[in-house]
Amino acid sequence: MNWYLGLDIGSAFCKAVLLREDEGYAFCAVRSGSNYRSTAERITRELLSREDLAEKDLAGIGGTGSGAATFPLIQETIGDLVCTARGIHRSFPSARTVIDVAGQSTKVIRIGAEGQVVNFAQSEKCASGSGRFVEVIAKVLRIELEEFGSLSLRSRNPIAFSTGCAVFGESEAVTRVAAGVSREDIAAGVNRSLAEKIASLARKIRLEEPCALCGGGALNIGLVKAVEEKLALPLLVPEQPQVVAALGAAIVAGSTPKKTS
């Protein structure tokens, strides 16, 4: 059996997946920090150590993400759309649309029967359309990011954010806190705002069911529920939604024909 490594080196988190052909996989996800290469090296060593492997035992290494170019061990750099589509296809072969809520952007991707990218739409380069917006407001509310989703589900009167800009959204959240608005209602308002932007992207590509949700945003149960309500359909969520692109990179690395000398 051959082993393949996939890395998704993003601005916020660095994810790695060690895949053994058609069998299960091991994974690791940590904050990227300021040195992408050092972080990628560390999680690669950790995964190889878990399986008692060395770099020479890897049959292929694929990478994606904004920091992929910093890690020389990567043999093939693959676009994040392709990696996300292939990773979701592996998890849910029937899925025809995937929503990827990442730290810097959100993408809605239509995928074909073989896991290929058919069409896509991406949020503008503004934090209010990505998982970064949730992080910003979590700091305003002085809560851990992991608490955000469950907190939002306890809301009784979600607020409506009047701006589509993350900077002004942060200022608005500060004002609402000072006015005595509950943290629950503010968190729910953020999730609803992001869900509205996702629905707008979905309309652009004519979303087709079944639909999956992945990326770090899928760990926010409040956002999952808000998107389901906005789209009026159930979402498929992988067991480890944050490593889908890394899984896809490993899959592509395993399917690329190897050069012979």
PEJO-V960243 format. One record per helix or strand of 2 or more residues. SS is the DSSP state (H for helix, E for strand). FROM is the first residue (numbers start at 1). TO is the last residue. If there is no record, write none. Layout:
# PEJO-V960243
ss: {SS:SS}
from: {FROM:FROM}
to: {TO:TO}
This chain:
# PEJO-V960243
ss: {E:E:E:H:H:E:H:E:H:E:E:E:H:H:H:H:H:E:H:H:E:H}
from: {3:13:25:36:55:58:68:76:80:97:106:117:127:131:145:166:183:211:216:221:235:241}
to: {9:20:31:50:57:64:70:77:91:101:111:122:129:141:152:178:205:214:219:231:237:255}
